Amino acid sequence: MVFRVHVEKKPGFDVEATQLTNELRTILGIESLDNVRIINRYDVEGISQELFEQTIPTVFSEPQVDDVSIDLPDTAGSTVFAVESLPGQFDQRADSASECIQLISQGERPTVRSARVYVLDGDLSDDDVAQIKSM
């Protein structure tokens, strides 16, 4: 069974998303971009439900600064796309998570895949979105 979790920094701790918003508005000149949210998505295979739930606050998130959800958080009215490694391409984030889970379980190393989900808020044209994706 594959388990999925979405992790997003809480407001005030979302420094990377705030910086990306400012860079896209400044460098690309997309003034209609109101906000960017970055959500880390993890897919885990080869562990039990109990172990997965145990690893959410220890491996995948920091409860003090992250919001965690199983389903993708509300993105109504936003432009959403995800970026992930190609099969066979090394994914440092997924590899580290897999190693941590193995250390916790003292068992087999599970398969972990990660992706970054970008949520763009604002009145964006197709050209604006294409420019952002090409960066």
N, C-alpha and C positions, 0 to 999 in steps of 0.2 A: 504494500500500500504506500502511496505517496502522500506525504503530509506537506501542507503549504502554510507559510506564515508571512505576513507583511509587517514591516517595521518602519516607522517614520519618527523622526525627531519631533519632540513636542515644541510648540511655539516658544521662542526664546533660546532654544538649543539648536535650532535649524540653521546654523551658521552657513553651512555649505549651500543650502538652497537659497538663502538670502544673497550670498555672494554671486551665485549663478544668475539669479534674477537681475542683479545690478550689472553684471558683465554683459548679459544678452541685451539689456536695454541700452547700455553705453556703446559696446563694440558693434553690435548689429543695428543699433538705432531703432529697435522695436519698442516704441513708446507705449503701444497698446498692450504690452505684456504687463499684467498686474502682479503676478506672483508665480513662482515655480515651487512645486513640492517634489521632494525626492523620497521615494518609498523603496526600501530594499525588500525584494521578494526572495524567499528561500523555499526550495522544494527538497524534501528529504525522503529517501527511500532506504529501506533495510533496517528500520528500527520499530520498536513497539510504540503504541499510542502513549503509554505511560512515560517512556523515556523521552519521547518528543516533547510532551508537556513539561517535563523536568528541564529540558534544555532551552526552552523559550526564554526564561528570565536569566539564564546563565551563559548561554552561547550566542543566541541570536539578538538579545536586547539588553539594555540597561534600564530596569524599571523606572529609575528616577528621571530619565531623560527621553525615553522612547514610548511611543504609543504602539501597541501591538494588536493586530487583528488577523483572524483567519481569512476573512473575506477582504477584498480590496476596499479600502475606505471610500467614502462617498466622493465621486468625481463628476457628479452631474454638472453639465454645462462647461466642462473643461475638455481640453485636448489631452489625450493620454497616449503614451507610447512607452514601450519597454526596450531596454538594451541588455543583451546577454551574450556571453561568450559563445562562439561557434563550437559544435562538437569537436573534441580533440584539442581545442585551444585551452591553455592553462587558465584557471580561474582562482586567483589567490584567496579571495573571500570564501568561496565554496570549499577549497582545500583546507583552509584553517578551521572552518566550522566542522568539517568532517573529522579532522584530527582531534578537535576538542571533544566531540561526541564520543569518539573511540576511547579517549582517556577517561571520560566519565563512566562509560559503560563497561570498560575493561573487556570489550568484546570485539566483534568484527567492525571494520571501518565502513560506515554507511556511505551511500552516494548522496552528495549534496550538489545542487545547482543553484546559482543565484542570478538575479537580474535586478537592474535598477529601473524602476518605473518613474517616469517623469510626468507630472501633472501640470499642465500649463493653463493658467487662468488669464483671461483677457479676451478682447475682441480681435482674434488673430486671423489673418488671411491664410490661405493655403501656402502662399509664398513665404510668409513669416514662419510658418511651421517647418517648411522645407529648409529654410535658412538655419533654423535652430537645430534641426536634425543633422545638418551637414557639419556642424561645429564639432 
